[in-house]
Amino acid sequence: MATTLPASKVIYNLGPLSRIPAGEGRTFQVEDTPIAVFHTRSGNIFATQAFCPHKGGPLSDGIVGSHKVICPLHAYKFDLETGEQVGNACEKLKTYPITLNEAGNLLLTLI
């Protein structure tokens, strides 16, 4: 379900956070855009582009820890909060605002 906001912002309800175990990620198709959503063991949630800009690895299948994800194809690391690469020369990940509502559902904002 999408909610349209001023300034071309659209909020998508991706369903309950409980669908993503702590320490893992899942990919959601939002309109034409695949988005990776991560649930860290510390309870934080992050959303980034779904595929590694290096070789197209599915980031939601990567290892998640300390607010970072490691691409499953070539072990490139990225900071989930900023999208910045960690120790590699790959381009930065696109990140998306994501929050939880009072019902525990993931709300993703596309701008």
N, CA, C and O atoms as a GROMACS GRO file, in nm:
protein
  444
    1MET      N    1   0.084  -0.117   0.000
    1MET     CA    2   0.000   0.000   0.000
    1MET      C    3   0.089   0.123   0.000
    1MET      O    4   0.187   0.128   0.075
    2ALA      N    5   0.058   0.222  -0.082
    2ALA     CA    6   0.137   0.344  -0.093
    2ALA      C    7   0.056   0.463  -0.045
    2ALA      O    8  -0.065   0.469  -0.065
    3THR      N    9   0.124   0.559   0.018
    3THR     CA   10   0.064   0.683   0.059
    3THR      C   11   0.144   0.796  -0.006
    3THR      O   12   0.265   0.802   0.010
    4THR      N   13   0.077   0.885  -0.080
    4THR     CA   14   0.146   0.994  -0.146
    4THR      C   15   0.154   1.113  -0.053
    4THR      O   16   0.055   1.151   0.010
    5LEU      N   17   0.272   1.173  -0.044
    5LEU     CA   18   0.297   1.289   0.040
    5LEU      C   19   0.341   1.405  -0.048
    5LEU      O   20   0.373   1.385  -0.165
    6PRO      N   21   0.344   1.526   0.006
    6PRO     CA   22   0.392   1.641  -0.071
    6PRO      C   23   0.537   1.619  -0.117
    6PRO      O   24   0.610   1.538  -0.062
    7ALA      N   25   0.576   1.695  -0.221
    7ALA     CA   26   0.713   1.695  -0.273
    7ALA      C   27   0.754   1.559  -0.328
    7ALA      O   28   0.869   1.519  -0.314
    8SER      N   29   0.662   1.488  -0.390
    8SER     CA   30   0.690   1.362  -0.458
    8SER      C   31   0.738   1.250  -0.367
    8SER      O   32   0.803   1.157  -0.414
    9LYS      N   33   0.710   1.256  -0.240
    9LYS     CA   34   0.745   1.148  -0.148
    9LYS      C   35   0.631   1.047  -0.145
    9LYS      O   36   0.514   1.085  -0.138
   10VAL      N   37   0.666   0.920  -0.149
   10VAL     CA   38   0.566   0.814  -0.139
   10VAL      C   39   0.613   0.717  -0.032
   10VAL      O   40   0.729   0.675  -0.032
   11ILE      N   41   0.522   0.680   0.058
   11ILE     CA   42   0.555   0.586   0.166
   11ILE      C   43   0.489   0.452   0.134
   11ILE      O   44   0.370   0.444   0.103
   12TYR      N   45   0.569   0.346   0.142
   12TYR     CA   46   0.522   0.210   0.116
   12TYR      C   47   0.526   0.129   0.244
   12TYR      O   48   0.627   0.129   0.315
   13ASN      N   49   0.417   0.061   0.274
   13ASN     CA   50   0.412  -0.030   0.389
   13ASN      C   51   0.459  -0.166   0.339
   13ASN      O   52   0.391  -0.231   0.260
   14LEU      N   53   0.577  -0.210   0.388
   14LEU     CA   54   0.636  -0.337   0.345
   14LEU      C   55   0.596  -0.454   0.432
   14LEU      O   56   0.644  -0.566   0.412
   15GLY      N   57   0.510  -0.430   0.529
   15GLY     CA   58   0.465  -0.538   0.617
   15GLY      C   59   0.545  -0.543   0.746
   15GLY      O   60   0.626  -0.454   0.773
   16PRO      N   61   0.522  -0.645   0.825
   16PRO     CA   62   0.581  -0.653   0.959
   16PRO      C   63   0.732  -0.679   0.957
   16PRO      O   64   0.783  -0.758   0.877
   17LEU      N   65   0.801  -0.612   1.047
   17LEU     CA   66   0.945  -0.634   1.065
   17LEU      C   67   0.973  -0.780   1.101
   17LEU      O   68   1.080  -0.831   1.070
   18SER      N   69   0.880  -0.845   1.165
   18SER     CA   70   0.899  -0.985   1.207
   18SER      C   71   0.926  -1.079   1.090
   18SER      O   72   0.971  -1.192   1.111
   19ARG      N   73   0.901  -1.034   0.967
   19ARG     CA   74   0.930  -1.116   0.848
   19ARG      C   75   1.079  -1.123   0.818
   19ARG      O   76   1.124  -1.206   0.738
   20ILE      N   77   1.158  -1.035   0.883
   20ILE     CA   78   1.302  -1.034   0.861
   20ILE      C   79   1.371  -1.069   0.993
   20ILE      O   80   1.371  -0.986   1.084
   21PRO      N   81   1.428  -1.188   1.006
   21PRO     CA   82   1.497  -1.224   1.130
   21PRO      C   83   1.614  -1.127   1.159
   21PRO      O   84   1.676  -1.075   1.066
   22ALA      N   85   1.641  -1.106   1.286
   22ALA     CA   86   1.754  -1.021   1.325
   22ALA      C   87   1.883  -1.076   1.264
   22ALA      O   88   1.908  -1.196   1.269
   23GLY      N   89   1.964  -0.986   1.207
   23GLY     CA   90   2.090  -1.025   1.146
   23GLY      C   91   2.078  -1.065   1.001
   23GLY      O   92   2.172  -1.119   0.943
   24GLU      N   93   1.961  -1.039   0.941
   24GLU     CA   94   1.939  -1.077   0.801
   24GLU      C   95   1.880  -0.963   0.721
   24GLU      O   96   1.844  -0.858   0.776
   25GLY      N   97   1.871  -0.984   0.591
   25GLY     CA   98   1.810  -0.888   0.500
   25GLY      C   99   1.711  -0.958   0.410
   25GLY      O  100   1.713  -1.080   0.397
   26ARG      N  101   1.624  -0.880   0.347
   26ARG     CA  102   1.527  -0.931   0.250
   26ARG      C  103   1.515  -0.828   0.138
   26ARG      O  104   1.534  -0.708   0.160
   27THR      N  105   1.485  -0.876   0.018
   27THR     CA  106   1.465  -0.786  -0.094
   27THR      C  107   1.315  -0.768  -0.119
   27THR      O  108   1.240  -0.865  -0.119
   28PHE      N  109   1.274  -0.644  -0.140
   28PHE     CA  110   1.136  -0.608  -0.172
   28PHE      C  111   1.135  -0.537  -0.306
   28PHE      O  112   1.224  -0.457  -0.334
   29GLN      N  113   1.037  -0.566  -0.388
   29GLN     CA  114   1.018  -0.495  -0.514
   29GLN      C  115   0.921  -0.381  -0.487
   29GLN      O  116   0.804  -0.405  -0.457
   30VAL      N  117   0.969  -0.257  -0.499
   30VAL     CA  118   0.887  -0.140  -0.475
   30VAL      C  119   0.876  -0.064  -0.607
   30VAL      O  120   0.972  -0.002  -0.651
   31GLU      N  121   0.760  -0.071  -0.668
   31GLU     CA  122   0.740  -0.022  -0.804
   31GLU      C  123   0.843  -0.091  -0.894
   31GLU      O  124   0.845  -0.214  -0.903
   32ASP      N  125   0.928  -0.014  -0.960
   32ASP     CA  126   1.030  -0.072  -1.048
   32ASP      C  127   1.163  -0.091  -0.978
   32ASP      O  128   1.261  -0.129  -1.042
   33THR      N  129   1.169  -0.067  -0.848
   33THR     CA  130   1.296  -0.063  -0.776
   33THR      C  131   1.308  -0.177  -0.676
   33THR      O  132   1.228  -0.186  -0.583
   34PRO      N  133   1.409  -0.264  -0.692
   34PRO     CA  134   1.435  -0.363  -0.587
   34PRO      C  135   1.510  -0.296  -0.471
   34PRO      O  136   1.609  -0.227  -0.492
   35ILE      N  137   1.461  -0.318  -0.350
   35ILE     CA  138   1.517  -0.256  -0.230
   35ILE      C  139   1.555  -0.366  -0.132
   35ILE      O  140   1.477  -0.458  -0.108
   36ALA      N  141   1.676  -0.357  -0.076
   36ALA     CA  142   1.718  -0.450   0.029
   36ALA      C  143   1.690  -0.385   0.165
   36ALA      O  144   1.729  -0.271   0.190
   37VAL      N  145   1.622  -0.459   0.252
   37VAL     CA  146   1.592  -0.411   0.387
   37VAL      C  147   1.663  -0.503   0.484
   37VAL      O  148   1.653  -0.625   0.475
   38PHE      N  149   1.735  -0.442   0.578
   38PHE     CA  150   1.816  -0.516   0.674
   38PHE      C  151   1.767  -0.492   0.816
   38PHE      O  152   1.730  -0.380   0.852
   39HIS      N  153   1.767  -0.598   0.896
   39HIS     CA  154   1.729  -0.593   1.037
   39HIS      C  155   1.850  -0.641   1.116
   39HIS      O  156   1.881  -0.760   1.117
   40THR      N  157   1.919  -0.549   1.182
   40THR     CA  158   2.042  -0.586   1.252
   40THR      C  159   2.010  -0.658   1.383
   40THR      O  160   1.898  -0.650   1.434
   41ARG      N  161   2.109  -0.727   1.435
   41ARG     CA  162   2.090  -0.797   1.563
   41ARG      C  163   2.063  -0.700   1.678
   41ARG      O  164   2.003  -0.738   1.779
   42SER      N  165   2.106  -0.575   1.662
   42SER     CA  166   2.079  -0.474   1.765
   42SER      C  167   1.941  -0.411   1.748
   42SER      O  168   1.903  -0.323   1.826
   43GLY      N  169   1.864  -0.456   1.646
   43GLY     CA  170   1.727  -0.409   1.629
   43GLY      C  171   1.710  -0.293   1.533
   43GLY      O  172   1.597  -0.249   1.511
   44ASN      N  173   1.818  -0.243   1.474
   44ASN     CA  174   1.807  -0.133   1.378
   44ASN      C  175   1.760  -0.185   1.243
   44ASN      O  176   1.778  -0.302   1.210
   45ILE      N  177   1.700  -0.096   1.164
   45ILE     CA  178   1.657  -0.130   1.029
   45ILE      C  179   1.718  -0.031   0.930
   45ILE      O  180   1.732   0.088   0.959
   46PHE      N  181   1.755  -0.083   0.814
   46PHE     CA  182   1.815  -0.001   0.709
   46PHE      C  183   1.760  -0.048   0.575
   46PHE      O  184   1.719  -0.162   0.560
   47ALA      N  185   1.760   0.043   0.477
   47ALA     CA  186   1.718   0.009   0.342
   47ALA      C  187   1.819   0.066   0.243
   47ALA      O  188   1.858   0.182   0.253
   48THR      N  189   1.861  -0.018   0.148
   48THR     CA  190   1.957   0.024   0.046
   48THR      C  191   1.914  -0.032  -0.089
   48THR      O  192   1.818  -0.108  -0.099
   49GLN      N  193   1.989   0.007  -0.192
   49GLN     CA  194   1.968  -0.058  -0.321
   49GLN      C  195   1.991  -0.207  -0.301
   49GLN      O  196   2.067  -0.246  -0.212
   50ALA      N  197   1.929  -0.289  -0.383
   50ALA     CA  198   1.931  -0.433  -0.360
   50ALA      C  199   2.056  -0.503  -0.409
   50ALA      O  200   2.089  -0.612  -0.362
   51PHE      N  201   2.127  -0.443  -0.504
   51PHE     CA  202   2.240  -0.512  -0.565
   51PHE      C  203   2.370  -0.432  -0.551
   51PHE      O  204   2.371  -0.310  -0.561
   52CYS      N  205   2.478  -0.505  -0.528
   52CYS     CA  206   2.610  -0.444  -0.513
   52CYS      C  207   2.649  -0.374  -0.643
   52CYS      O  208   2.633  -0.431  -0.751
   53PRO      N  209   2.698  -0.251  -0.636
   53PRO     CA  210   2.738  -0.180  -0.757
   53PRO      C  211   2.864  -0.239  -0.822
   53PRO      O  212   2.896  -0.205  -0.936
   54HIS      N  213   2.935  -0.326  -0.751
   54HIS     CA  214   3.058  -0.385  -0.804
   54HIS      C  215   3.029  -0.492  -0.908
   54HIS      O  216   3.071  -0.480  -1.023
   55LYS      N  217   2.958  -0.597  -0.868
   55LYS     CA  218   2.929  -0.708  -0.959
   55LYS      C  219   2.783  -0.753  -0.954
   55LYS      O  220   2.748  -0.858  -1.007
   56GLY      N  221   2.697  -0.672  -0.891
   56GLY     CA  222   2.556  -0.704  -0.891
   56GLY      C  223   2.513  -0.810  -0.791
   56GLY      O  224   2.405  -0.868  -0.805
   57GLY      N  225   2.595  -0.836  -0.690
   57GLY     CA  226   2.560  -0.936  -0.589
   57GLY      C  227   2.435  -0.896  -0.512
   57GLY      O  228   2.415  -0.778  -0.485
   58PRO      N  229   2.350  -0.993  -0.475
   58PRO     CA  230   2.229  -0.964  -0.398
   58PRO      C  231   2.264  -0.931  -0.252
   58PRO      O  232   2.292  -1.022  -0.174
   59LEU      N  233   2.262  -0.805  -0.218
   59LEU     CA  234   2.306  -0.762  -0.085
   59LEU      C  235   2.224  -0.822   0.028
   59LEU      O  236   2.278  -0.843   0.137
   60SER      N  237   2.096  -0.849   0.007
   60SER     CA  238   2.014  -0.906   0.115
   60SER      C  239   2.060  -1.047   0.152
   60SER      O  240   2.023  -1.098   0.258
   61ASP      N  241   2.140  -1.111   0.066
   61ASP     CA  242   2.197  -1.242   0.098
   61ASP      C  243   2.332  -1.232   0.167
   61ASP      O  244   2.392  -1.333   0.202
   62GLY      N  245   2.379  -1.110   0.188
   62GLY     CA  246   2.510  -1.088   0.250
   62GLY      C  247   2.507  -1.106   0.400
   62GLY      O  248   2.402  -1.127   0.461
   63ILE      N  249   2.624  -1.095   0.459
   63ILE     CA  250   2.639  -1.104   0.605
   63ILE      C  251   2.616  -0.965   0.664
   63ILE      O  252   2.676  -0.867   0.620
   64VAL      N  253   2.528  -0.958   0.764
   64VAL     CA  254   2.492  -0.831   0.827
   64VAL      C  255   2.547  -0.829   0.969
   64VAL      O  256   2.525  -0.922   1.046
   65GLY      N  257   2.618  -0.720   1.003
   65GLY     CA  258   2.669  -0.703   1.139
   65GLY      C  259   2.729  -0.566   1.158
   65GLY      O  260   2.783  -0.508   1.063
   66SER      N  261   2.720  -0.513   1.278
   66SER     CA  262   2.777  -0.382   1.313
   66SER      C  263   2.737  -0.274   1.213
   66SER      O  264   2.820  -0.192   1.174
   67HIS      N  265   2.611  -0.272   1.172
   67HIS     CA  266   2.557  -0.173   1.078
   67HIS      C  267   2.626  -0.177   0.943
   67HIS      O  268   2.631  -0.076   0.871
   68LYS      N  269   2.679  -0.293   0.908
   68LYS     CA  270   2.744  -0.311   0.778
   68LYS      C  271   2.689  -0.437   0.712
   68LYS      O  272   2.636  -0.527   0.778
   69VAL      N  273   2.703  -0.442   0.578
   69VAL     CA  274   2.669  -0.562   0.504
   69VAL      C  275   2.789  -0.598   0.419
   69VAL      O  276   2.859  -0.512   0.366
   70ILE      N  277   2.812  -0.728   0.406
   70ILE     CA  278   2.921  -0.779   0.322
   70ILE      C  279   2.857  -0.847   0.202
   70ILE      O  280   2.778  -0.940   0.217
   71CYS      N  281   2.892  -0.800   0.082
   71CYS     CA  282   2.838  -0.858  -0.041
   71CYS      C  283   2.874  -1.006  -0.048
   71CYS      O  284   2.989  -1.042  -0.023
   72PRO      N  285   2.778  -1.091  -0.082
   72PRO     CA  286   2.806  -1.235  -0.086
   72PRO      C  287   2.893  -1.278  -0.204
   72PRO      O  288   2.945  -1.390  -0.204
   73LEU      N  289   2.911  -1.194  -0.304
   73LEU     CA  290   2.991  -1.233  -0.420
   73LEU      C  291   3.141  -1.206  -0.404
   73LEU      O  292   3.224  -1.293  -0.432
   74HIS      N  293   3.175  -1.086  -0.359
   74HIS     CA  294   3.317  -1.049  -0.354
   74HIS      C  295   3.360  -0.989  -0.220
   74HIS      O  296   3.468  -0.931  -0.211
   75ALA      N  297   3.278  -1.004  -0.119
   75ALA     CA  298   3.310  -0.962   0.018
   75ALA      C  299   3.335  -0.812   0.033
   75ALA      O  300   3.404  -0.770   0.126
   76TYR      N  301   3.281  -0.731  -0.057
   76TYR     CA  302   3.290  -0.586  -0.039
   76TYR      C  303   3.196  -0.546   0.075
   76TYR      O  304   3.085  -0.598   0.085
   77LYS      N  305   3.242  -0.455   0.161
   77LYS     CA  306   3.163  -0.410   0.275
   77LYS      C  307   3.106  -0.272   0.249
   77LYS      O  308   3.165  -0.189   0.181
   78PHE      N  309   2.986  -0.250   0.306
   78PHE     CA  310   2.919  -0.121   0.295
   78PHE      C  311   2.857  -0.086   0.430
   78PHE      O  312   2.807  -0.173   0.501
   79ASP      N  313   2.860   0.044   0.464
   79ASP     CA  314   2.794   0.095   0.583
   79ASP      C  315   2.645   0.107   0.550
   79ASP      O  316   2.609   0.175   0.454
   80LEU      N  317   2.559   0.044   0.626
   80LEU     CA  318   2.416   0.042   0.597
   80LEU      C  319   2.349   0.177   0.621
   80LEU      O  320   2.248   0.208   0.557
   81GLU      N  321   2.403   0.256   0.711
   81GLU     CA  322   2.342   0.386   0.741
   81GLU      C  323   2.371   0.489   0.633
   81GLU      O  324   2.282   0.564   0.592
   82THR      N  325   2.496   0.493   0.587
   82THR     CA  326   2.537   0.596   0.491
   82THR      C  327   2.548   0.545   0.348
   82THR      O  328   2.544   0.624   0.254
   83GLY      N  329   2.563   0.414   0.330
   83GLY     CA  330   2.586   0.356   0.198
   83GLY      C  331   2.732   0.358   0.157
   83GLY      O  332   2.768   0.304   0.052
   84GLU      N  333   2.817   0.420   0.237
   84GLU     CA  334   2.959   0.432   0.202
   84GLU      C  335   3.027   0.296   0.199
   84GLU      O  336   2.996   0.208   0.279
   85GLN      N  337   3.120   0.280   0.105
   85GLN     CA  338   3.201   0.159   0.098
   85GLN      C  339   3.300   0.158   0.216
   85GLN      O  340   3.341   0.263   0.265
   86VAL      N  341   3.336   0.039   0.260
   86VAL     CA  342   3.428   0.023   0.372
   86VAL      C  343   3.546  -0.061   0.323
   86VAL      O  344   3.533  -0.182   0.306
   87GLY      N  345   3.660   0.003   0.301
   87GLY     CA  346   3.780  -0.071   0.262
   87GLY      C  347   3.782  -0.119   0.119
   87GLY      O  348   3.853  -0.214   0.086
   88ASN      N  349   3.703  -0.056   0.032
   88ASN     CA  350   3.706  -0.091  -0.110
   88ASN      C  351   3.681   0.035  -0.192
   88ASN      O  352   3.643   0.138  -0.138
   89ALA      N  353   3.702   0.026  -0.320
   89ALA     CA  354   3.688   0.142  -0.408
   89ALA      C  355   3.555   0.143  -0.484
   89ALA      O  356   3.542   0.212  -0.585
   90CYS      N  357   3.460   0.068  -0.436
   90CYS     CA  358   3.329   0.058  -0.503
   90CYS      C  359   3.250   0.188  -0.481
   90CYS      O  360   3.276   0.263  -0.387
   91GLU      N  361   3.155   0.213  -0.569
   91GLU     CA  362   3.072   0.331  -0.550
   91GLU      C  363   2.977   0.312  -0.432
   91GLU      O  364   2.948   0.199  -0.391
   92LYS      N  365   2.930   0.421  -0.378
   92LYS     CA  366   2.841   0.424  -0.262
   92LYS      C  367   2.705   0.363  -0.296
   92LYS      O  368   2.657   0.375  -0.409
   93LEU      N  369   2.644   0.296  -0.198
   93LEU     CA  370   2.508   0.243  -0.213
   93LEU      C  371   2.405   0.355  -0.199
   93LEU      O  372   2.425   0.450  -0.122
   94LYS      N  373   2.296   0.344  -0.272
   94LYS     CA  374   2.183   0.434  -0.249
   94LYS      C  375   2.109   0.382  -0.126
   94LYS      O  376   2.083   0.263  -0.114
   95THR      N  377   2.077   0.472  -0.036
   95THR     CA  378   2.003   0.436   0.085
   95THR      C  379   1.864   0.502   0.081
   95THR      O  380   1.842   0.601   0.010
   96TYR      N  381   1.772   0.445   0.157
   96TYR     CA  382   1.634   0.492   0.160
   96TYR      C  383   1.590   0.507   0.305
   96TYR      O  384   1.626   0.426   0.390
   97PRO      N  385   1.510   0.611   0.334
   97PRO     CA  386   1.454   0.625   0.469
   97PRO      C  387   1.356   0.512   0.498
   97PRO      O  388   1.269   0.482   0.416
   98ILE      N  389   1.370   0.451   0.614
   98ILE     CA  390   1.278   0.345   0.656
   98ILE      C  391   1.253   0.357   0.806
   98ILE      O  392   1.346   0.384   0.882
   99THR      N  393   1.130   0.337   0.846
   99THR     CA  394   1.092   0.346   0.988
   99THR      C  395   0.993   0.234   1.019
   99THR      O  396   0.950   0.160   0.931
  100LEU      N  397   0.960   0.223   1.147
  100LEU     CA  398   0.855   0.131   1.193
  100LEU      C  399   0.736   0.213   1.239
  100LEU      O  400   0.753   0.316   1.304
  101ASN      N  401   0.615   0.168   1.206
  101ASN     CA  402   0.498   0.234   1.262
  101ASN      C  403   0.461   0.167   1.394
  101ASN      O  404   0.528   0.073   1.438
  102GLU      N  405   0.356   0.215   1.457
  102GLU     CA  406   0.316   0.163   1.589
  102GLU      C  407   0.272   0.017   1.583
  102GLU      O  408   0.273  -0.051   1.685
  103ALA      N  409   0.235  -0.032   1.466
  103ALA     CA  410   0.194  -0.172   1.450
  103ALA      C  411   0.312  -0.264   1.420
  103ALA      O  412   0.295  -0.385   1.406
  104GLY      N  413   0.433  -0.206   1.411
  104GLY     CA  414   0.551  -0.288   1.382
  104GLY      C  415   0.574  -0.314   1.234
  104GLY      O  416   0.649  -0.405   1.198
  105ASN      N  417   0.509  -0.235   1.149
  105ASN     CA  418   0.527  -0.249   1.005
  105ASN      C  419   0.637  -0.157   0.954
  105ASN      O  420   0.657  -0.047   1.005
  106LEU      N  421   0.709  -0.204   0.852
  106LEU     CA  422   0.816  -0.129   0.789
  106LEU      C  423   0.757  -0.026   0.693
  106LEU      O  424   0.678  -0.061   0.605
  107LEU      N  425   0.796   0.100   0.710
  107LEU     CA  426   0.750   0.206   0.620
  107LEU      C  427   0.869   0.262   0.545
  107LEU      O  428   0.956   0.325   0.605
  108LEU      N  429   0.873   0.241   0.415
  108LEU     CA  430   0.983   0.285   0.329
  108LEU      C  431   0.939   0.409   0.254
  108LEU      O  432   0.829   0.413   0.198
  109THR      N  433   1.024   0.511   0.252
  109THR     CA  434   0.994   0.635   0.181
  109THR      C  435   1.078   0.643   0.054
  109THR      O  436   1.201   0.635   0.059
  110LEU      N  437   1.012   0.658  -0.059
  110LEU     CA  438   1.079   0.685  -0.186
  110LEU      C  439   1.059   0.832  -0.219
  110LEU      O  440   0.949   0.885  -0.207
  111ILE      N  441   1.167   0.895  -0.259
  111ILE     CA  442   1.161   1.038  -0.291
  111ILE      C  443   1.182   1.056  -0.440
  111ILE      O  444   1.181   1.169  -0.490
   0.00000   0.00000   0.00000
